[in-house]
Amino acid sequence: MTNLNAEPGYKLPPKNIVQIFDAPRTPYISFKAFSHLGIEQNYDQYCSLEDLADEKLKLAGVEFSPKLNAPKDSYPINMTTIHNFEDKIKVEIEFPENIKIRYTKLSDNAKYLAVSYETNIGIRLLIIETKSGKISYIDNILINDIFEDNGFSWMKDNKTIIAKIIPPGRKEIVVNNSPQSPAIEETSGKKSTMRTYTNLLKNNNDKVLFEHYFTSLLVLLDVQTGEITEIGKPEIIDDISISPDNKYLLIETIQKPYSYQVPYYYFPQTYKITDTTGNTVKHICDRPLQDAIPIGGTYIGPRKFKWQPLKDASLIWAEALDEGDPTNEVDFRDRVVRLSAPFQGEPVELFQTQHRYSSINWSESEDELIFYEYDRDKLWKKGWLYEIGAKDVTLVYDMSTRERYEHPGSLVHKQTKNGRHVFVKQGNYVFYINNKGATPEGNFPYLAKQNLITKEKEILFKCRAGYHETISCFAGEGFDKIVISSQNKETPANYFFVDLKTGK
């Protein structure tokens, strides 16, 4: 029975429970590998009622806040401190009260930290000088993070940001929600085994809203002068990728017709290479609507585009040899090709894979790589060490995707001068960080050095019994010191440097 005389508001538990609930969480530190730099941060633990009640739109598979022109960040960052552990310098950033930070990104030389944050009118940028903590606010652009790809990246000059922004002068949209005509869908007679999806476009009004909120303009922002240079014209830009020499952009744009049956990433797309003024250098392909991909299948045509990290401008991508259908019987399912600047002629085939191509890990040697393929029927993954142009490949990874005990972990990478990541290799040895460390007795994370050819393995560091210790990265310029996070039942997570030679 409702008591009409009861006081309004929430009924709270005892005070000690409220104090536990409201206690701030322990901060965490993200370390820059092979340096002494760390970024300490914390985030909001709970969504506010105001955030939960914020208006949301659902279009083309995305649920987002029209106020932000992006999906809401449920747990935004609320503090940042920059640590230089070598010089023992700590710079606490004095943000405005109640700031809601979405994303932070260091320039490659660690001189600047770019920060995107939420405001009442959208997502803005600010730039922090890491040595002084000085903040510069960029108030004349709004980031379009509708695809949750952060919306900005650093160029290799360490003073320029490329960003997707809301086109300047974009007007408020007014949509007539009363139907002007029936919603018409046509069938071509094709069979499709596509999965079903939620939050799709439903009518022409949704299409108008989709174009309004998903359209971006590319710009270059000079963080020292504040100068903004527009690139091309506004488009629905799904993704951009910068060549290592920073002379070219791979731009993926979404085209009509939009579909009522699938999310935006299956809509027709155009793939093109442009220069940094927006002029098209190479039109790669127009991918049609992908509304008939079989379950477990993939796109027809070019996919999985990546720039080769140690080349100036060489674009790598995969193409299906089985029409993207895993039930088709073929000798090879995929081929991987390369097209280099000035992007004339046809791409050169690098290798073929018996099963579905998955990914590439590039080494510190320019044309050396490990490529991975996935067997859908056996749930099996293989990795092959290969040097482009060589006749032979070497099997270096061969196990079930469900394997936990024998899984080696993740290859240790380092950043190149162009901001790319390549895995570290000393002769035939590579380093693995395994922060699962699954064993029959429990999880014991470890760092290992392994010979790719002989499979000889040396454990350099392993979590102690009674603790949970994970490895962040190598610290400094060599391989003698690492950073770990260590905790047990009595002590919350703390960070330590570990000397691998002495164990101290």
C-alpha positions as CSV (number, residue, x, y, z in Angstrom):
1,M,0.0,0.0,0.0
2,T,1.4,3.4,-1.0
3,N,1.9,5.9,1.8
4,L,0.8,9.3,0.3
5,N,2.4,11.1,3.2
6,A,5.9,9.7,2.7
7,E,8.7,12.1,1.8
8,P,9.6,12.2,-1.9
9,G,12.9,10.9,-3.3
10,Y,14.9,7.7,-2.9
11,K,14.9,5.5,0.2
12,L,18.6,5.1,1.1
13,P,20.3,2.2,2.8
14,P,22.4,2.7,6.0
15,K,25.1,5.4,5.8
16,N,28.0,2.9,5.8
17,I,26.6,1.3,2.7
18,V,26.2,4.7,1.0
19,Q,29.8,5.5,1.8
20,I,31.0,2.3,0.3
21,F,28.9,2.9,-2.8
22,D,30.1,6.5,-3.2
23,A,33.8,5.7,-2.5
24,P,35.9,6.9,-5.4
25,R,37.4,4.1,-7.5
26,T,41.2,3.6,-7.7
27,P,42.8,5.5,-10.6
28,Y,44.6,3.6,-13.3
29,I,47.7,4.5,-15.3
30,S,48.2,4.0,-19.1
31,F,51.9,3.8,-19.9
32,K,53.6,4.7,-23.1
33,A,55.7,1.7,-24.1
34,F,59.5,2.0,-24.1
35,S,59.4,5.3,-22.3
36,H,59.0,6.6,-18.7
37,L,55.7,8.4,-19.4
38,G,52.4,7.5,-17.8
39,I,48.9,9.0,-18.0
40,E,46.9,8.6,-14.7
41,Q,43.2,8.8,-15.1
42,N,39.9,8.0,-13.3
43,Y,36.3,8.0,-14.5
44,D,32.7,8.4,-13.3
45,Q,31.5,5.2,-11.8
46,Y,27.8,5.7,-12.3
47,C,25.4,7.3,-14.9
48,S,23.4,10.2,-13.6
49,L,19.6,10.3,-14.0
50,E,20.1,13.3,-16.3
51,D,22.3,11.2,-18.6
52,L,19.9,8.3,-18.6
53,A,17.0,10.6,-19.4
54,D,18.9,12.4,-22.2
55,E,17.1,12.2,-25.6
56,K,18.3,9.4,-27.8
57,L,17.9,8.6,-31.5
58,K,18.2,5.1,-33.1
59,L,19.4,5.1,-36.7
60,A,21.1,2.6,-38.9
61,G,22.2,0.4,-36.0
62,V,23.4,3.3,-33.8
63,E,21.8,4.7,-30.6
64,F,23.1,8.2,-29.9
65,S,22.5,11.5,-28.3
66,P,21.4,14.2,-30.9
67,K,22.8,16.8,-28.5
68,L,26.3,15.3,-28.7
69,N,25.9,14.0,-32.3
70,A,27.5,10.8,-30.8
71,P,26.7,7.8,-28.6
72,K,26.8,8.8,-24.9
73,D,29.8,7.8,-22.9
74,S,28.4,6.1,-19.9
75,Y,31.7,6.3,-17.9
76,P,33.5,9.5,-18.9
77,I,37.0,10.3,-17.7
78,N,37.0,12.9,-14.9
79,M,40.7,13.5,-14.1
80,T,44.1,13.3,-15.7
81,T,47.6,13.5,-14.3
82,I,50.7,13.2,-16.5
83,H,53.7,11.4,-14.9
84,N,57.4,11.5,-16.1
85,F,58.8,8.7,-13.9
86,E,62.4,9.3,-15.1
87,D,62.4,12.9,-14.1
88,K,60.0,12.4,-11.2
89,I,57.7,15.1,-12.5
90,K,53.9,14.9,-12.0
91,V,51.6,17.4,-13.8
92,E,48.0,17.4,-12.5
93,I,45.7,18.8,-15.2
94,E,43.2,21.4,-13.8
95,F,40.1,20.6,-15.8
96,P,36.8,22.5,-15.3
97,E,34.6,20.9,-12.6
98,N,32.5,18.0,-13.7
99,I,34.2,17.6,-17.0
100,K,33.2,14.6,-19.1
101,I,36.2,13.4,-21.1
102,R,35.6,10.9,-23.9
103,Y,39.0,10.3,-25.3
104,T,42.7,11.3,-24.8
105,K,45.5,10.9,-27.3
106,L,49.2,11.7,-27.0
107,S,51.1,13.2,-29.9
108,D,53.9,10.9,-31.0
109,N,56.6,13.0,-29.4
110,A,54.5,13.2,-26.2
111,K,54.6,17.0,-26.2
112,Y,50.8,17.4,-26.4
113,L,47.8,15.5,-25.2
114,A,44.6,16.0,-27.2
115,V,41.3,15.6,-25.3
116,S,37.7,15.4,-26.5
117,Y,35.0,16.2,-24.0
118,E,31.2,16.5,-23.8
119,T,29.4,19.9,-23.6
120,N,25.8,20.9,-23.8
121,I,26.2,21.7,-27.5
122,G,28.4,18.8,-28.6
123,I,31.9,17.4,-28.4
124,R,34.8,19.8,-28.2
125,L,38.6,19.5,-28.2
126,L,41.2,20.9,-25.8
127,I,45.0,20.6,-26.1
128,I,47.3,20.1,-23.1
129,E,51.1,20.8,-23.1
130,T,52.3,17.8,-21.2
131,K,55.3,19.5,-19.5
132,S,53.4,22.5,-18.1
133,G,49.8,21.3,-18.0
134,K,48.7,24.4,-19.9
135,I,45.3,23.9,-21.6
136,S,44.2,25.5,-24.9
137,Y,40.5,25.2,-25.7
138,I,39.5,24.7,-29.3
139,D,36.1,26.4,-29.4
140,N,35.4,26.8,-33.1
141,I,34.8,23.2,-34.1
142,L,32.6,20.3,-32.8
143,I,33.9,16.8,-33.2
144,N,31.5,14.3,-35.0
145,D,32.1,11.0,-33.1
146,I,28.9,9.3,-34.3
147,F,30.9,6.2,-35.3
148,E,32.7,6.2,-31.9
149,D,36.1,6.2,-33.6
150,N,37.2,9.2,-31.5
151,G,36.9,11.6,-34.4
152,F,40.5,12.8,-34.5
153,S,44.1,11.7,-34.9
154,W,47.6,13.2,-34.7
155,M,49.7,13.8,-37.8
156,K,53.4,12.9,-37.7
157,D,54.5,16.6,-37.4
158,N,53.2,16.4,-33.8
159,K,51.4,19.7,-34.1
160,T,48.5,19.0,-36.5
161,I,45.3,17.1,-35.8
162,I,43.1,15.6,-38.5
163,A,39.5,15.6,-37.3
164,K,36.0,14.8,-38.4
165,I,33.8,17.7,-37.5
166,I,30.2,18.8,-37.8
167,P,30.0,20.9,-40.9
168,P,30.2,24.6,-40.0
169,G,26.8,26.4,-40.3
170,R,24.8,23.1,-40.2
171,K,21.2,24.1,-39.5
172,E,18.9,22.6,-36.9
173,I,17.0,19.8,-38.5
174,V,13.2,19.9,-38.6
175,V,11.6,16.6,-39.7
176,N,8.0,16.1,-40.6
177,N,7.1,12.9,-38.8
178,S,3.8,12.5,-40.5
179,P,4.2,10.0,-43.4
180,Q,4.2,11.5,-46.9
181,S,3.9,8.2,-48.6
182,P,3.8,4.5,-47.8
183,A,7.1,2.8,-46.7
184,I,8.0,0.8,-49.8
185,E,10.4,-2.1,-49.7
186,E,11.4,-4.1,-52.8
187,T,12.7,-7.6,-53.1
188,S,15.1,-8.7,-55.8
189,G,14.5,-12.4,-55.4
190,K,17.9,-12.9,-53.9
191,K,18.3,-15.3,-51.0
192,S,19.8,-13.9,-47.8
193,T,20.9,-15.5,-44.6
194,M,21.8,-12.2,-42.9
195,R,21.2,-11.9,-39.2
196,T,18.5,-9.5,-37.9
197,Y,19.5,-6.2,-36.4
198,T,18.0,-3.5,-34.1
199,N,17.8,0.3,-34.3
200,L,17.5,0.3,-38.1
201,L,16.2,3.0,-40.5
202,K,12.4,2.7,-40.8
203,N,11.3,5.4,-43.2
204,N,12.3,8.4,-45.3
205,N,12.3,10.7,-42.3
206,D,15.0,8.4,-40.7
207,K,17.0,8.7,-43.9
208,V,17.0,12.5,-43.6
209,L,18.0,12.3,-40.0
210,F,20.8,9.8,-40.9
211,E,22.3,12.1,-43.4
212,H,22.1,15.1,-41.1
213,Y,23.8,13.5,-38.1
214,F,26.3,11.2,-39.9
215,T,27.7,13.7,-42.3
216,S,31.2,15.1,-41.4
217,L,33.7,17.5,-42.8
218,L,37.5,16.6,-42.6
219,V,39.7,19.4,-41.3
220,L,43.4,19.9,-40.3
221,L,43.9,21.7,-37.0
222,D,47.2,23.4,-36.2
223,V,47.3,23.2,-32.4
224,Q,49.9,25.9,-32.1
225,T,48.2,28.6,-34.2
226,G,44.6,27.3,-34.0
227,E,44.4,27.5,-37.8
228,I,41.8,25.2,-39.5
229,T,42.1,23.9,-43.0
230,E,39.1,22.1,-44.6
231,I,39.7,18.9,-46.6
232,G,37.2,18.2,-49.4
233,K,33.5,18.5,-48.9
234,P,31.1,17.2,-46.3
235,E,30.3,13.5,-46.7
236,I,29.2,10.5,-44.6
237,I,32.8,9.5,-43.7
238,D,32.9,6.1,-42.1
239,D,36.6,6.0,-41.6
240,I,39.9,7.7,-42.5
241,S,43.4,6.4,-42.4
242,I,46.6,8.4,-42.9
243,S,49.6,7.1,-44.8
244,P,52.8,6.8,-42.8
245,D,54.3,9.7,-44.8
246,N,51.2,11.8,-44.1
247,K,50.8,12.7,-47.8
248,Y,47.7,10.6,-48.4
249,L,44.4,9.7,-46.8
250,L,42.3,6.5,-47.3
251,I,38.7,7.7,-47.0
252,E,35.7,5.4,-46.7
253,T,32.4,7.1,-47.4
254,I,28.8,5.7,-47.1
255,Q,26.6,6.1,-50.2
256,K,23.0,5.6,-51.2
257,P,20.8,3.6,-51.3
258,Y,20.4,3.2,-47.6
259,S,18.7,0.1,-46.3
260,Y,15.9,-0.7,-43.9
261,Q,17.3,-4.2,-43.4
262,V,20.9,-3.8,-42.2
263,P,23.1,-1.3,-40.2
264,Y,25.2,1.4,-41.8
265,Y,28.3,-0.7,-42.1
266,Y,26.6,-2.8,-44.8
267,F,25.4,0.3,-46.8
268,P,27.1,1.0,-50.1
269,Q,30.6,2.5,-49.6
270,T,33.2,4.2,-51.7
271,Y,36.9,3.7,-51.0
272,K,39.3,6.4,-52.3
273,I,42.8,7.7,-51.7
274,T,43.1,11.5,-51.6
275,D,45.8,14.0,-50.9
276,T,45.6,16.2,-47.8
277,T,43.7,18.9,-49.8
278,G,40.9,16.5,-50.6
279,N,41.8,15.8,-54.3
280,T,41.2,12.2,-55.3
281,V,44.4,10.4,-56.2
282,K,43.0,6.9,-56.7
283,H,39.4,5.6,-56.7
284,I,39.8,2.1,-55.4
285,C,36.2,0.7,-55.6
286,D,32.5,1.2,-55.0
287,R,31.2,-1.5,-52.7
288,P,27.5,-2.2,-53.3
289,L,24.9,-2.8,-50.5
290,Q,25.9,-5.9,-48.6
291,D,22.5,-7.3,-47.6
292,A,23.1,-10.9,-48.6
293,I,26.3,-11.9,-46.7
294,P,26.0,-15.5,-45.5
295,I,26.4,-16.1,-41.8
296,G,30.2,-16.6,-41.3
297,G,30.9,-14.9,-44.6
298,T,32.4,-11.6,-45.6
299,Y,32.2,-8.7,-48.0
300,I,32.7,-9.2,-51.8
301,G,35.6,-7.0,-53.0
302,P,38.4,-5.2,-51.2
303,R,38.2,-5.1,-47.4
304,K,40.5,-4.8,-44.3
305,F,42.5,-1.8,-45.6
306,K,45.8,-1.0,-43.8
307,W,48.9,1.1,-44.6
308,Q,52.1,-0.8,-44.4
309,P,53.8,0.8,-41.4
310,L,57.4,1.0,-42.7
311,K,56.6,2.1,-46.2
312,D,55.9,5.8,-47.1
313,A,52.5,5.0,-48.7
314,S,51.7,1.4,-49.5
315,L,48.1,0.3,-49.0
316,I,47.3,-3.4,-48.1
317,W,43.9,-5.0,-48.4
318,A,42.3,-8.4,-48.7
319,E,39.9,-9.8,-51.4
320,A,37.7,-12.8,-51.1
321,L,38.3,-15.6,-53.7
322,D,35.2,-17.5,-52.7
323,E,32.6,-14.7,-53.3
324,G,32.7,-14.2,-49.5
325,D,30.7,-17.5,-49.0
326,P,32.4,-20.0,-46.6
327,T,30.3,-22.8,-48.1
328,N,31.9,-22.4,-51.5
329,E,34.6,-25.0,-52.0
330,V,37.8,-23.4,-53.1
331,D,41.6,-24.0,-52.7
332,F,42.1,-20.5,-51.3
333,R,39.6,-18.2,-49.7
334,D,41.4,-14.9,-49.7
335,R,44.2,-13.0,-51.3
336,V,46.1,-10.0,-49.9
337,V,47.4,-7.3,-52.3
338,R,49.4,-4.1,-52.1
339,L,49.2,-0.9,-54.1
340,S,51.9,1.7,-53.6
341,A,52.2,5.4,-54.4
342,P,51.6,6.9,-56.9
343,F,48.9,4.3,-57.0
344,Q,49.0,3.6,-60.8
345,G,48.1,0.3,-62.3
346,E,46.8,-2.8,-60.6
347,P,47.6,-4.0,-57.1
348,V,50.3,-6.6,-56.6
349,E,49.3,-9.9,-55.0
350,L,51.4,-10.7,-51.9
351,F,50.0,-14.0,-50.8
352,Q,46.9,-16.2,-50.6
353,T,45.3,-17.9,-47.6
354,Q,43.7,-21.3,-47.5
355,H,41.2,-20.1,-44.9
356,R,39.7,-16.6,-44.2
357,Y,42.3,-13.9,-43.8
358,S,42.2,-12.4,-40.4
359,S,44.9,-9.8,-39.8
360,I,48.6,-8.9,-40.1
361,N,51.3,-8.1,-37.5
362,W,54.2,-6.2,-39.0
363,S,57.7,-6.6,-37.7
364,E,60.5,-4.1,-37.3
365,S,61.9,-5.3,-40.7
366,E,60.1,-3.4,-43.5
367,D,58.6,-6.4,-45.4
368,E,58.4,-9.0,-42.7
369,L,55.1,-9.9,-41.2
370,I,53.0,-12.5,-39.5
371,F,49.6,-13.0,-41.2
372,Y,46.7,-14.9,-39.6
373,E,43.9,-17.0,-41.1
374,Y,40.8,-18.4,-39.5
375,D,39.1,-21.8,-40.2
376,R,35.4,-21.2,-39.5
377,D,34.5,-24.9,-39.4
378,K,37.2,-25.9,-36.9
379,L,37.3,-22.6,-35.0
380,W,41.0,-22.7,-35.6
381,K,43.6,-19.9,-36.2
382,K,47.0,-20.1,-37.8
383,G,49.7,-17.5,-38.1
384,W,52.5,-17.5,-40.7
385,L,55.8,-15.7,-40.6
386,Y,56.5,-14.3,-44.0
387,E,58.8,-11.9,-45.8
388,I,57.2,-10.3,-48.9
389,G,58.8,-11.9,-52.0
390,A,60.0,-15.0,-50.3
391,K,59.0,-18.4,-51.5
392,D,58.4,-20.0,-48.1
393,V,56.3,-19.2,-45.0
394,T,56.8,-20.5,-41.5
395,L,54.0,-21.6,-39.2
396,V,54.4,-19.8,-35.9
397,Y,50.8,-19.9,-34.4
398,D,48.5,-22.9,-34.7
399,M,45.7,-23.5,-32.2
400,S,42.0,-23.4,-31.5
401,T,40.4,-20.0,-30.9
402,R,39.1,-21.6,-27.6
403,E,42.6,-22.4,-26.4
404,R,43.6,-20.7,-23.2
405,Y,46.4,-22.7,-21.5
406,E,48.7,-22.6,-24.5
407,H,47.7,-19.2,-25.9
408,P,51.0,-17.1,-26.0
409,G,49.3,-13.7,-25.4
410,S,50.0,-10.5,-27.4
411,L,53.1,-9.6,-29.3
412,V,55.0,-6.7,-27.8
413,H,55.0,-3.7,-30.1
414,K,56.9,-0.5,-30.3
415,Q,56.0,2.8,-32.0
416,T,57.9,4.0,-35.1
417,K,58.9,7.6,-35.7
418,N,55.8,7.9,-37.9
419,G,53.5,6.8,-35.0
420,R,53.0,3.2,-36.4
421,H,53.2,0.1,-34.3
422,V,55.4,-2.9,-35.2
423,F,56.3,-5.9,-33.2
424,V,59.7,-6.2,-31.6
425,K,62.0,-9.0,-32.9
426,Q,65.5,-9.9,-31.8
427,G,66.9,-12.4,-34.3
428,N,64.2,-15.1,-34.2
429,Y,62.9,-14.1,-30.8
430,V,59.8,-12.1,-30.0
431,F,58.2,-11.0,-26.8
432,Y,54.7,-11.9,-25.6
433,I,52.6,-10.4,-22.8
434,N,50.0,-12.8,-21.5
435,N,47.8,-11.0,-19.0
436,K,45.5,-14.0,-18.8
437,G,48.1,-16.6,-17.9
438,A,45.5,-19.3,-17.7
439,T,46.6,-22.6,-16.0
440,P,44.7,-25.4,-14.3
441,E,45.7,-23.9,-11.0
442,G,44.4,-20.4,-11.8
443,N,45.5,-17.3,-13.8
444,F,49.2,-16.3,-13.6
445,P,50.0,-13.6,-16.1
446,Y,53.5,-13.6,-17.5
447,L,56.0,-12.0,-19.9
448,A,57.8,-14.4,-22.2
449,K,60.6,-14.4,-24.8
450,Q,60.0,-17.0,-27.5
451,N,61.9,-18.3,-30.6
452,L,59.4,-18.2,-33.5
453,I,61.3,-21.0,-35.3
454,T,62.1,-23.5,-32.5
455,K,59.2,-22.5,-30.2
456,E,61.8,-22.3,-27.3
457,K,60.2,-20.2,-24.6
458,E,61.7,-18.3,-21.6
459,I,59.5,-16.8,-18.9
460,L,61.0,-13.3,-18.0
461,F,58.4,-12.4,-15.4
462,K,55.5,-14.3,-13.8
463,C,52.7,-13.3,-11.4
464,R,53.4,-14.4,-7.8
465,A,51.1,-16.8,-6.0
466,G,48.6,-15.0,-3.9
467,Y,48.7,-11.9,-6.2
468,H,47.1,-10.7,-9.4
469,E,49.9,-9.0,-11.4
470,T,49.6,-7.9,-15.0
471,I,52.2,-6.5,-17.3
472,S,51.7,-3.0,-18.8
473,C,54.8,-2.6,-21.1
474,F,58.5,-2.3,-21.2
475,A,59.8,0.9,-19.5
476,G,62.7,2.9,-20.8
477,E,64.6,2.3,-24.1
478,G,65.7,-1.3,-23.5
479,F,64.3,-4.7,-22.4
480,D,65.5,-4.7,-18.8
481,K,62.6,-3.0,-17.0
482,I,58.8,-3.5,-17.2
483,V,55.8,-1.9,-15.5
484,I,53.4,-4.1,-13.7
485,S,50.1,-3.6,-11.8
486,S,50.0,-5.7,-8.6
487,Q,47.2,-6.4,-6.1
488,N,46.0,-9.0,-3.6
489,K,43.1,-9.5,-1.3
490,E,44.5,-6.9,1.2
491,T,46.1,-4.4,-1.1
492,P,44.4,-2.6,-4.1
493,A,46.2,-2.3,-7.4
494,N,49.5,-0.4,-7.3
495,Y,52.1,0.1,-10.1
496,F,55.7,-1.1,-9.9
497,F,58.8,-1.0,-12.0
498,V,60.5,-4.5,-12.1
499,D,64.1,-5.0,-13.0
500,L,64.1,-8.2,-15.1
501,K,67.8,-8.9,-14.4
502,T,67.6,-8.7,-10.6
503,G,63.9,-9.3,-10.0
504,K,63.8,-6.2,-7.8
